[in-house]
Amino acid sequence: MNETIDNILNRKSIRAYTDQPVSKSDLDLILQCGVRAATAMNRQPWHFTVIENREFLNRISAKNKEIFTASADEHRRKMAAGSKFDSFWGTPMCIVVSGANNEPNTIADCANAVENMAIAATSLELGSCYLASFKVSLIQPGGESLRAELGIPDGYIPHYALSIGHPAEDPQLKPRNMDVVNYVK
């Protein structure tokens, strides 16, 4: 089978990682794949923030736990109730992808970048997990200071992140529903 197709079909979310750091060369390749993602009219309305500081990730998670615990959303309260709550699933690092506020397709463009990076990580035998709920503390009122600490430019909002690391688990691929396809001829 074609290696690209194989990596797409075998990509899975990893939620447990070893302490082994991701090499600089692997990280650089993953970032190159992110910035090569398709964007509307080649606008590239994104900013990538690589966080390799586990204490900083813990700070974001602690703030998210606070927000989720007080949430009216039952699902978020349940997520936060566990003692092992971690918005980043124990990853040693992640890449946050923020998008320009003034671009109409920024969310899709940022999603494309994260998917490219997830597939690249799979091809490098690294684990990854596509993240969205991590951003709650960054977009709530008061999140400006965290965004500034992360170097996210003014006018950009964090949309997604990708946890990346050496997998400490090998979950089974989850089934996909192919009944969502129809053909018009």
N, C-alpha and C positions, 0 to 999 in steps of 0.2 A: 504494500500500500504506500502511496505517496506520504512522505514524512510530515508534510504540513497538515494533510488531512488527518493523519494518525494523531498528531498533537492536539488538533481541535477535538477529535472524537474522544480522546483520553484525558482531556483537561478536567480536573475535579477540584473542589474546594477543600483545602487543607486547613484544619483548625488546631493543629498541634505541631510544634516545631522543636528542633534541637537547638542548642546554644551556638552551634557552628555558624560563624558569620558568612554572609553572602560575599563572594569575591568581588573586588572592584571591577574586574573585567566582565563578570556576569551582570553586575548592576548596570554598567555602562551599555551593554548590549540590550538589556531590557528597556532602559530609557530610550535608546535609539529606536527601538520598535514602537515605543509609545509615541514619540514625536513624528513617526512615519505614518501614523494612523490617518485615515481619511477624515477630512473636515470640509464643511460646506464652503465652497468657493476658496478653498485653501487658506482660510482665515487664521487657522491655528490659534484659537482663542483660549489658550490654556496656560497654566503655570504648574510645574511639577515640584513638589517639596519632598525630598528624601529625608525621612526621620530614622536615624540610626541610634537614637537615644531612648532606651527602654524606660527610663524614669519619666521622660516627657510623655511617652505613650501612656504610662500609668497615670499621670496627672490628667490627661484628657479622659481616660476611662473613669477615673474617680469623679470628675465633674459630670460625665454622662450618667453615671450611676445615681448621683444626686438628683439630676433632672428626671431620669426615668422613674425613680422611686416616687417622686411627687407627681408623676404624670397621670392624667385621666385615662390614658391608654392602658388597658389591662395587659396586653402583650408586652409592652415596655416595662411595666411594673414587675411582671414575672421574670423578664430577662434580668432585671437589676437585683432581684431577690437572692440570687445565688451568691455564695461567698466567693466564687471564682469568676465573677463577672469581669470581662475584659473585652473592650470594644475591638481589640486587635488580635484576639485569640492567641496570645502568648508569643506572637511573632517577634523576632529580634529587630525587625525593621519594617517600614512600609513606605509607600509612595502615595502622597496625597495629590490628587489632580483637581485643581481649581479652575473655574471658567470665568471669563470676562462677562460682567453683568450686561453689557450693552450689545451682545451678540445673540441673534435669534436662535442659533442652533448649538449654542455652547454646551448644553447638557448632553446632546447626542454626540458631539465631537469629543467631549471628555470621556464618555462611555466607550467610544471607539478606541481611545488611547489605552484605557484600562484593559479592555479585552485583548488588544494586541500584546500588552505586557504580560497578561496572564498566560497566553499561549506561548510567548517567548520563555517564560519561567518554566512551563511544562517541558519545552524542548531542551532546556538546560538541566532537567531533572530536579528542579526546585519546586517546592509547593507554593501555592498562593491562594488567597481568598479575596474575592471581590467584596468590598465593604461600602456601606452607605450610612448606617446608623451611627458611626463614629462621629459624624459631623455635627450632631445636635449641639454640643457645647461650643462649637466654633461659630455657629450661625445664630445662636440665641443672643439676646441683648447681653452685653458684657463679653461676648466672644471675640470682640475686636482685639483685645490684648493678647489672647492666645494666637489669633491669626497673625498679629504683628510679630510675636516671638517666633513663629514659623516662617516668617519672611514672605507671607502671602501678600501680594501687592494689593493696594487699595483698588477697589472696583472689581475684585475677583472673589468668588464664593467657592469654598470647597464643596465638590459634588460627590466624589468617590475617592476611595483609597484601595490600594492593593497591598495586602500583607504578603511578604515574601520571605522564604527561609527554606532550610533543609527540613523535609518532612519527618515528623516523629510518628506518623500514622500512614496507613495505606488503605483508606476507605474504598469500598466498592463504588463503582460508577452508579449513579442514581438513574433509574429509568426515565426516559423522555417520552412524552406523549406525541406521537406522530399523527394523531387524529386532528390536529390543528391546521392541517394543510388541505387546501382545495385547489383545483385547477380550473382555469377559464380558458377555453380554446376558441 
